[in-house]
Amino acid sequence: MAIEPCTDLRDFFRRQLTTAFTRRRLDARPETRDYIAGVLVDCGLHPPPLSAPLVVSLSEALSSAAPARLPMLLRTGDAALCLAGLFAPHVERTQGSLELYVRVGSLAYQHAAEASRTSEDEAPPTALVELGSGFPRFVDALQEVAEASALGAVTRDVVRLYDRMKTAGSERAAEELARRGVFSAPGTTVPC
């Protein structure tokens, strides 16, 4: 595989998603592809800032007041999408199945679509509607993106380091994860 320089990470992910969507016969609107590409860029540069398990995050978002509700739902949906799509082997190994992540992500985006409406006449954003209704298919496409690109190797390496940190208490693994930008500081836990 040749290494190609990329000056626009969002465009790189858009192209990767287009290829994966075509292979998976997943029809998604351009705004949905753009939203997911943005989530991938954010996930790569700034890991999801969740301090609780996804189910708890979803519950807190659903019980929150209107101004905070939408961003909380989006963070939960985005985290579920990144974790289930890019870190599926780790999720399956540590949690047993992706089903919970898929269900939480789907519900988070469905509720975010409704929470984003300012009036009953206004249609919810297409990207949120598509993510809410087709979440499992988008997770499959992201898994394909991770496996088909260098992300697959990076993801496997990060998962191995995380597993070593958690199971063996390896400070070196925690330091390496922090150096790679996965955690802000050694000892920080992964939001699962």
C-alpha positions as CSV (number, residue, x, y, z in Angstrom):
1,M,0.0,0.0,0.0
2,A,1.4,3.4,-1.0
3,I,1.5,6.2,1.4
4,E,-0.2,9.3,0.1
5,P,0.0,12.7,1.8
6,C,-3.4,14.1,2.8
7,T,-3.9,17.8,3.3
8,D,-7.6,17.6,4.1
9,L,-8.5,14.9,6.6
10,R,-12.3,15.4,6.1
11,D,-11.9,14.9,2.4
12,F,-9.9,11.8,3.0
13,F,-12.6,10.3,5.2
14,R,-15.3,11.4,2.7
15,R,-13.5,9.4,-0.1
16,Q,-13.1,6.4,2.2
17,L,-16.8,6.5,3.2
18,T,-17.9,6.8,-0.4
19,T,-15.9,3.7,-1.3
20,A,-17.3,1.8,1.7
21,F,-20.9,3.0,1.1
22,T,-20.6,1.8,-2.5
23,R,-19.3,-1.6,-1.5
24,R,-22.0,-2.0,1.1
25,R,-24.7,-0.6,-1.2
26,L,-25.5,2.0,1.4
27,D,-27.3,5.0,0.0
28,A,-26.7,8.1,2.2
29,R,-27.2,11.8,1.5
30,P,-24.2,14.0,1.1
31,E,-24.9,15.8,4.4
32,T,-24.8,12.4,6.2
33,R,-21.5,11.5,4.6
34,D,-20.2,15.0,5.6
35,Y,-21.4,14.6,9.1
36,I,-19.8,11.1,9.5
37,A,-16.5,12.4,8.0
38,G,-16.6,15.2,10.6
39,V,-17.2,12.7,13.4
40,L,-14.2,10.7,12.2
41,V,-12.0,13.7,12.1
42,D,-13.1,14.8,15.6
43,C,-12.7,11.2,16.9
44,G,-9.2,11.0,15.5
45,L,-8.2,14.4,16.8
46,H,-10.2,14.6,20.0
47,P,-11.4,11.3,21.5
48,P,-15.1,11.3,22.7
49,P,-15.2,13.2,26.0
50,L,-17.6,10.8,27.8
51,S,-17.0,10.3,31.5
52,A,-19.6,7.6,31.9
53,P,-20.7,4.4,30.0
54,L,-22.7,5.1,26.9
55,V,-26.0,3.9,28.4
56,V,-25.5,6.3,31.3
57,S,-24.6,9.1,28.9
58,L,-27.7,8.5,26.9
59,S,-29.9,8.4,30.0
60,E,-28.4,11.7,31.2
61,A,-28.9,13.3,27.8
62,L,-32.5,12.2,27.7
63,S,-33.3,13.5,31.1
64,S,-31.5,16.9,30.6
65,A,-33.1,20.2,29.8
66,A,-33.4,21.5,26.2
67,P,-30.3,23.6,25.8
68,A,-27.9,20.8,27.0
69,R,-29.9,17.9,25.5
70,L,-28.9,18.1,21.9
71,P,-25.1,18.4,22.4
72,M,-25.2,15.5,24.9
73,L,-27.2,13.3,22.5
74,L,-24.8,14.1,19.7
75,R,-21.7,13.3,21.8
76,T,-23.3,10.0,22.8
77,G,-24.2,9.1,19.2
78,D,-20.9,10.1,17.9
79,A,-19.0,8.1,20.6
80,A,-21.1,5.1,19.8
81,L,-20.4,5.5,16.1
82,C,-16.7,5.8,16.6
83,L,-16.4,3.0,19.2
84,A,-18.6,0.5,17.3
85,G,-17.2,1.4,13.9
86,L,-13.5,1.9,14.5
87,F,-12.9,-0.2,17.6
88,A,-15.3,-3.1,17.1
89,P,-12.8,-5.8,18.0
90,H,-12.1,-4.2,21.3
91,V,-15.8,-3.6,22.0
92,E,-16.6,-7.2,21.2
93,R,-13.7,-8.5,23.3
94,T,-14.5,-6.4,26.4
95,Q,-18.2,-6.0,26.1
96,G,-19.3,-9.2,24.4
97,S,-21.2,-7.7,21.5
98,L,-21.7,-4.5,19.6
99,E,-25.5,-4.7,20.0
100,L,-25.6,-2.3,23.0
101,Y,-23.4,0.3,21.2
102,V,-25.5,0.1,18.1
103,R,-28.8,0.4,20.0
104,V,-27.5,3.4,22.1
105,G,-26.1,5.1,19.0
106,S,-29.3,4.7,17.1
107,L,-31.5,6.0,19.9
108,A,-29.1,8.9,20.5
109,Y,-29.3,10.0,16.9
110,Q,-33.1,9.5,16.7
111,H,-33.6,11.7,19.8
112,A,-31.1,14.2,18.5
113,A,-33.1,14.5,15.3
114,E,-36.2,15.4,17.3
115,A,-34.3,17.7,19.7
116,S,-32.9,19.7,16.9
117,R,-36.3,20.8,15.6
118,T,-37.2,24.3,16.7
119,S,-40.8,24.0,15.5
120,E,-43.2,21.2,14.6
121,D,-43.2,22.3,11.0
122,E,-39.4,22.0,10.7
123,A,-38.0,18.8,9.4
124,P,-35.1,17.3,11.4
125,P,-31.6,17.3,9.9
126,T,-31.3,14.6,7.3
127,A,-28.0,13.3,8.6
128,L,-29.4,12.7,12.1
129,V,-32.5,11.0,10.7
130,E,-30.4,8.7,8.5
131,L,-28.0,7.9,11.3
132,G,-30.8,7.1,13.7
133,S,-32.7,4.8,11.3
134,G,-29.7,3.1,9.6
135,F,-27.1,3.1,12.4
136,P,-26.1,-0.6,12.1
137,R,-25.4,-0.1,8.4
138,F,-23.2,3.0,9.0
139,V,-21.3,1.0,11.7
140,D,-20.6,-1.7,9.1
141,A,-19.3,0.9,6.7
142,L,-17.1,2.4,9.3
143,Q,-15.7,-1.0,10.1
144,E,-14.9,-1.4,6.5
145,V,-13.1,1.9,6.4
146,A,-11.1,0.9,9.4
147,E,-10.1,-2.4,7.9
148,A,-9.4,-1.1,4.4
149,S,-7.1,1.7,5.4
150,A,-4.2,2.3,7.7
151,L,-6.8,2.9,10.4
152,G,-7.2,-0.8,10.7
153,A,-3.5,-1.2,11.8
154,V,-3.7,1.9,13.9
155,T,-6.9,0.8,15.6
156,R,-5.5,-2.7,16.3
157,D,-2.3,-1.2,17.8
158,V,-4.2,1.3,20.0
159,V,-6.6,-1.5,21.2
160,R,-3.6,-3.7,22.1
161,L,-2.0,-0.9,24.0
162,Y,-5.3,-0.2,25.8
163,D,-5.8,-3.9,26.7
164,R,-2.2,-4.0,28.0
165,M,-2.8,-0.9,30.1
166,K,-6.1,-2.3,31.6
167,T,-5.2,-5.9,32.1
168,A,-1.5,-5.6,33.1
169,G,-1.7,-2.1,34.6
170,S,1.1,-1.1,32.2
171,E,2.2,2.5,32.8
172,R,4.3,2.4,29.6
173,A,1.1,1.5,27.6
174,A,-0.8,4.3,29.3
175,E,2.1,6.8,28.5
176,E,2.2,5.6,24.8
177,L,-1.6,6.0,24.5
178,A,-1.3,9.6,25.9
179,R,1.6,10.3,23.5
180,R,-0.6,9.2,20.6
181,G,-3.4,11.5,21.9
182,V,-5.8,8.8,22.8
183,F,-5.9,10.0,26.4
184,S,-5.1,13.4,27.8
185,A,-3.0,12.0,30.6
186,P,-1.9,8.7,31.9
187,G,-4.5,7.0,34.1
188,T,-7.5,8.4,32.1
189,T,-10.0,5.7,31.3
190,V,-11.6,5.0,28.0
191,P,-15.3,6.0,27.8
192,C,-17.1,2.7,27.2
